[in-house]
């Protein structure tokens, strides 16, 4: 949501749960609904950023002082991305959805404000099968693990040991060592060059 909300009414109407909803617009003219609980605390903010009459972005506080923001990027009525923020406002995790199913997560596991871990469900069976990690915080993937046969166990493991952006050692499902994996999954991450995109 852009800008600061400007109220269109000084007394918000009652919400069904005993709280209140304030209907307003932000500085860009987007319709915004601010939901309050009975104590006056904001529990949800929804915005219609494309003017189609449906909320496409929603934000809510979390119990630990952070927040979560859900967005329908393709405007099809289902959430495509959920971004998690900590109490300092730093992004800690991004969940990516397709047709309502979680397909990837990017995480900031070391708290430096940059994503360093990517979990992907490449075959869309509901379970992650690829793990990519930037273990030295240089912005490049240097470790990966792949479950190529989707049985829940790692079949290919690779690591860039010298920091040159190329995988130096890998182990496949037969515990065979080699100088470079034979493209265990599509997307290019196996060669250690890709940044983790959030």
N, C-alpha and C positions, 0 to 999 in steps of 0.2 A: 504494500500500500504506500502511496506517495503522499507526502504532505501531512499536515495536522488536521484532525477532524474539526469541523466547525459545526456546532449544533444548530438544528433547525427548530428545536423546541426545548424549552427550559425544563419541562417535566416529562421524563420518559414514560411511555405507557407501561402498564404492568405486563410481565411475562407470565406464562402459565405456571412456572415453577415457584412463583412468589417473588421472583426478582424483577428486574426491569430491563427493557430493551430501548436503547436510544437510536433512532433512525437519523442519520446525518449524512453529510458529504465531506470528502476531503478536499484539499486545495486544487486537485485535478478534476473535481466534479464527479468522482466515483461515489456511488451509493455505498454507505457503510452502516452496518448494524453493530452496536456495542451492547453486549449482554452483561448485566450485572447480577450478582447474587443478592440475597436479602440484606446483606451487610454493606452493600455498595461496592464490592470488589468486582473488577472486570474479570469475567470468566471466559469470554469468547468475543472475538472481533471478526466479523465477516465482511468481505468487500466484493462488489461486482465491478471489476476493472474494465470489462469490455461492453458494458451497457446492455447486456442481453436479458437483464432481469433476474439472473441467477448468480449467487455468490460463487466466485471462482478462486478465492483466497480466504483462508480462515487462520486465525492465530489464537492461541490459548496459553495461559501461564501453566507451568508445571510445579509440582510440589517442592522441588529443590530450588526454586527461585528463577529457573530458566523459562524457556518458552518453546513452543512447537508451532511451525507454520506449514499448513497444507495448501497445495496449489494444484488446480486443474489446468495444466499448461495447454492442453489441446482442446479445451472447452467442450469435452464430450460428456460432462456430468460426473466423472469419476476422478478421484485424486491421482495425480501422476507423480508428485514429489512431496515429501515431508521432510522439512529441515528442523533439526533439533539444535537449540542454543542453550548454553549454560548461563548461570546467573550473571556472568560478566559480559554476556552478549556474543561470546565466541561460538562459532558453529562447531558442533561436536560430531554430528552424524547427519547424513542425508539418505533417506530411503527412496528408492525409485520404483515406481509401479507401472505395470502394463495391464490394462483391462482389469484393474482392481487387485492384481497379484504382485507381491513383492518380488522384484527380479534382480535388484542390486542394492548394496549399501556401501557408502563411502564413510570412513570413520577417521577421526583425529584421535589416535590412541595415546599420543604423547603430550597432548594439550598445548601444542605450539601454534594453534590456529590454522594449521594446514592439514588437509586430508593426507593420511599416510597408508591407509588400508582400504582395499576394495574387495568386497565379496560379491560374486555374481552367480546367478542361476542361469547358465547358458542354454540349458535344454528346457527351461520353463516347466520343470516338474515339481516346483515348490520347495526345493532344497538347494542351497548353494553348492556349486561344484568347482568353483575357481576362487582362489585366494591370491591376491597380489599385494605386496607390501613394499613400502619405501622404508627400510629399516634404519637408514642413516640420515634421514631428514634432508636429503639433497634435492627432493622433488621428482626423483625418478624411481620407478619400480626396480628393485634389485633382488627380490625373492618372490617366487610364485609356487603354488601348489595346485594341482589339478586332479580331479577325480574324473578320468576319461571314460570309465565304464559305468559311472553313476551308481556305484554300489555303496557309497558312503565312506570309502577309504581313498586316501591319496594314492594316485598312480604315477604321477610325475611331479618331481620336486626340483626346482632350479634356483641357482644363486649366482649373483655377480660378486665375486670375491675381491676383485681388484678395483672396482669402482669405475670401470671404463664404459659402462652402459650396456655391456653384453654379458649374457649368462655364461659363466665359466664352468660350472659343475652342475650336472643334473643327474637324478636317479629316476629311472622309469619303473614300471610295475614289476619288472624282472630283476630289480636291483642292479641293472647295468649302468655303468658310468660312461659318460661321453663328454665331448667338448661342447656340444650344442644340441638342444632338443629338436625333434623333428616336427615342430609346429603342433604341440599338443592341443591347442584350441585356437580358434580364429580370434582376431582382434589385435594381434601384434604384441601383446604384453609379454610374451615369452622371451622376447629379445631384450627386455629391460629398458626400452627407450621411452615408453609412454608415461606421461604424467597421470596422476590420479585426478580425474575431473569430477568436480562436485557441482 
